[in-house]
Amino acid sequence: MSAGADTAVRPVRLGFIGCGNVLSAYRTTVDRLRARGWAEVSVACGREPQRAEAMALLQPRRFTTLDREVLDASDVDVVVILTSMNGHAALARAALDAGKHVLVEKPLATQFDEASALVEHARNSRGHLVCAPFTLLSPTFRAMAARIQSGDIGKPCLARARYGWSGPWWNEWFYRPGGGCLLDLGVYCLTSLTGLLGPARRVTAMTGVAIPEREIQGRKVRVEAEDNAQVLIDFGDATFAVVTTGFTMQQYRNPALEVYGTTGTIQMLGDDWDPNGYELWQNQAGCWQIFGESDPDWPWTDGLRHLVDCIRTGARPTLHPEHALHVLEIILKAQESGRDGQTRALNTTFPRTDWGSWEASGTAHLQHDRTRDHSNDPR
């Protein structure tokens, strides 16, 4: 059935392509959607050894090893693409051509031209194109964005974002051309920073390979893509930000996001994909105000819930493909800058979201057990 079909009276039907490491993270979101009667899984596509786990995690009607069977399926409304990075753009375009809605994991592509063509194609397609990461959907991010837009810290001047870890050991493509820490990890930081501050103007970066050899599934591989990066971003009007990312960060205990304004500071606790509330300093108050996490069960796969909700209600997604394209341009030009040390101008832009007025949440003190799903608790 095409993307224009009426899904308000029946569950939205999902087809997954890619049953690797990230699939288990989508299980919670799928289970919640299924429990509410909002969605069901028609088919999952992966390698034959992944069949048993995919069937257990998603409980699809059937399993296939051929992505074309998902794209052509009459009982699929949404194609969820969880393959390795290099396959995202071609599969997303094919799914749009088949009349489906599309959710694609980050990044939407690894080459700018194919990403730009995909976004343009999506503008003229019947289906929505929703691109990870989905950090802009968390209640904590939305509260911070609303605070900044409302002028609660004055004019933003400086910002910092970080995300990293010691690096994947299950697949070598993370360390091959088309991989790297910026496309895998920095994409989160850049999505969040541009979501808070708007489109960037210029980028300068230092990138490199700090650990030249990695062990993948017991085998030594040479690292060819950057595993270490510092990215400096110019947002115009003397507003600057820096991103710290890499497969070189063993642990950390600092805020995920910090924005410094002329009259205050706001910073997210935890990671932007797993926030734990935020802190606010305002000169007029003269103290730190701490806002606990209002939704401890918010999953970083929430884009799927958002897309299903938009299909059911007829709303437009909050997440714009143009935003994902802008972030990809920053990443690719940061990689170029890391090779020659030159600053790169950015040409893309995206529509900014009006986050509305901030409303205090009175529920943080009721969240006593972060191990349980509170999504159906009475409010």
TAGIWO-V496474 format. One record per pair of residues at least 4 apart in sequence whose C-alpha atoms are under 6 Angstrom apart, sorted by the first residue. I is the first residue (numbers start at 1). J is the second residue. If there is no record, write none. Layout:
i-><I:I>
j-><J:J>
This chain:
i-><1:2:2:3:3:3:3:3:3:7:7:8:11:11:11:12:13:13:13:13:13:14:14:14:14:15:15:15:15:15:15:16:16:16:16:17:17:17:18:18:18:18:19:19:26:27:27:33:33:34:34:34:41:42:42:43:43:43:43:44:45:45:45:46:47:54:55:68:69:71:77:78:78:78:79:80:80:81:82:88:88:89:89:95:96:100:101:101:102:103:103:104:105:106:106:109:110:112:134:135:136:140:143:145:146:146:146:146:146:147:148:153:153:153:153:154:154:154:155:155:156:156:157:157:157:158:158:158:158:158:159:159:159:160:160:160:160:160:161:161:161:161:162:162:162:162:163:164:164:164:164:165:165:165:165:166:166:166:166:167:169:170:170:174:174:175:175:175:175:175:176:176:177:180:180:180:181:181:181:182:183:186:187:190:191:193:194:194:199:200:200:201:201:201:202:202:202:202:202:203:203:203:203:204:204:204:204:205:205:205:205:205:205:206:206:206:207:207:207:208:208:209:209:212:212:213:213:213:214:214:215:215:227:227:228:229:229:230:230:231:231:232:232:233:233:234:235:235:255:255:256:256:256:256:256:257:257:258:258:259:259:260:261:263:264:264:264:265:265:266:266:267:267:268:269:269:269:269:270:270:271:273:276:277:277:277:278:279:279:280:280:281:292:293:294:294:296:297:310:310:322:323:326:326:330:337:337>
j-><74:99:100:77:99:100:101:126:127:12:312:312:37:38:39:39:39:40:41:76:77:41:42:76:78:42:43:44:70:76:79:44:45:79:80:45:81:82:45:46:82:83:23:46:301:31:57:38:39:38:39:40:60:60:61:60:61:62:63:63:63:64:65:65:65:58:59:72:73:95:100:100:101:102:102:103:104:104:105:108:109:108:109:100:100:127:127:128:129:130:131:131:132:132:133:115:178:116:303:273:141:277:358:196:150:355:356:357:358:152:152:261:263:264:265:261:262:263:261:262:260:261:239:260:261:239:240:241:259:260:241:258:259:241:242:243:257:258:189:243:256:257:243:244:245:256:245:245:246:247:249:247:248:249:250:247:248:249:250:247:216:216:217:179:180:179:180:223:224:225:224:225:225:225:226:227:185:227:246:186:187:245:191:194:195:197:198:199:349:234:235:234:235:346:233:234:344:345:346:232:233:343:344:232:334:337:343:230:231:232:334:337:338:229:230:338:228:229:338:226:228:226:227:222:223:221:222:223:220:221:219:220:246:247:246:245:246:243:244:242:243:241:242:240:241:240:239:240:268:269:268:269:270:271:272:267:268:266:267:265:266:265:265:283:281:282:283:280:281:279:280:278:279:278:275:276:277:278:275:276:275:300:293:291:292:293:291:289:290:288:289:288:364:364:363:364:370:373:314:315:350:350:348:349:334:341:342>
